[in-house]
Amino acid sequence: MRLRFLLWFGMRKHSEKFSVKPFEKGLRGAGAGPLRWGCRGAAPAGGSGAAPLKGGKKIKVTAAGKAGIIKSKRNFAKKGMKHVHYLDNSATSPVLPEAAQAAMDAMTSGFGNPSSQHRLGGAAARLLKESRETIAAALGAQPGEITFTSGGTESINTALFGAAFKNRHQGRHIVTTAIEHAATRNACKRLESEGFSVTYLAPDADGQISAADFAAVLREDTILASIMLVNNEVGSCLPVEEMGAILARQCPGALLHVDAVQGLFRVPLTPKKWHCHLMSVSGHKIGAPKGVGALYTQQGVRLRPYLVGGGQENGMRAGTEPMPAIAAFAAACRVRAAHLQADNRHVAGLNAYLRAQVAEKLPWAVWNGRSGVPHVANLSLPGCKSEVMLRVLEGEEVYVSAGSACSKGKESPVLKAMGLDHARIDSALRISFSPDNTREDVDALMAGLQKGAGMLRRQPAGAKRA
Ligand code: PLP
């Protein structure tokens, strides 16, 4: 009882002091809070991220702060404010203020269950409908073709297991590539253990898979193909449109699944044009929180749902819809859609700047793969072990990754499949941009790489590198 009173009292105090403010429409990035994402947008009034409160008190505004979720300066001072250069956006991205605010609204004023029959339920159902429409538009789909899931992995699993088991009476052959994300790779491995046969198409040294190779492996008993749109480690764009046409011609009964997790808002999604039946996307790659994604299922295609219960999501995925995450996903889509062209131009400029800087300051470094998108770049600095370089960069508050976030510490199966030598794989770094990055982030990365290379390449030959 005492605890409940304290909680209630604390919340009341908090909401009196820091009532949630309406978020600023179109505001990009965060100010100079403890995590500053190298924003392109204007800093809030008060300069360097300090916004005045009533009575002259100042607060520091974080990404969440811009959404109205604010913290006192004292809290930040304790934690030690640092400028973070986050260049690992293919692993995950900071939540956009607009998305945080949408989640906040869905958790507070709009907390109803969309299946409830009363007014609050009706409001949540409307929010769900609007969110579905927004996401459908981003995916080039109809609202009825969208199922909300917990993210890319769940969408991919639902698609692959659903399609394989639906079509197993027609055949047991599946085609995918050797450079897919672990969600596809491991779903295929499991399908193999359950009696399906899987062909993994090998990439060339640039991380590309040819449509001709795809055509050559199709068989009479091919029931499913799962191809990624944009590779998450090297950024290669696979020819899904050509492959879709080939599959439709050679195996008309087979289904095509496209993993578009790294493609959303980076390349146009046109599932109808691709003859694509199933397509997976994830929210946290575009500024929504983790734990929400969507599966496009072409109208008329029906898979066996693996979650049964209350029949939500048109019977495809039972369970009360996670409205805060869904509303945030839709809000992130609206922001990304509104700035799409400018964002992509900005990111392309950053990529070009990075390449010019590397050519000038680290001419011995090697680029891996032929990236078809500006937001992913993969660079090897032979002689500088990735894991050690990551630590050096981290010391400078620069964050990149050594490959997919899911292959922590293991040799990249993507770079291995591309046939790169050990020295290149062992020193590979993936740099992935978001529209909120700046040249300052690239400069910090370059300074960190030069520092790391100076330390790691100075070691005498034969010395054991950490
Ligand atoms: N597919 C690709 C290409 C990815 O990059 C990722 C995440 O890194 C996923 C699937 C899995 O998405 P999620 O993290 O939402 O499960």
Residues whose N, C-alpha, C, O or C-beta is under 5 A from the ligand:
A	BS01	PLP	S90 A91 G151 G152 T153 E154 H181 A183 V230 N232 D259 V261 Q262 S282
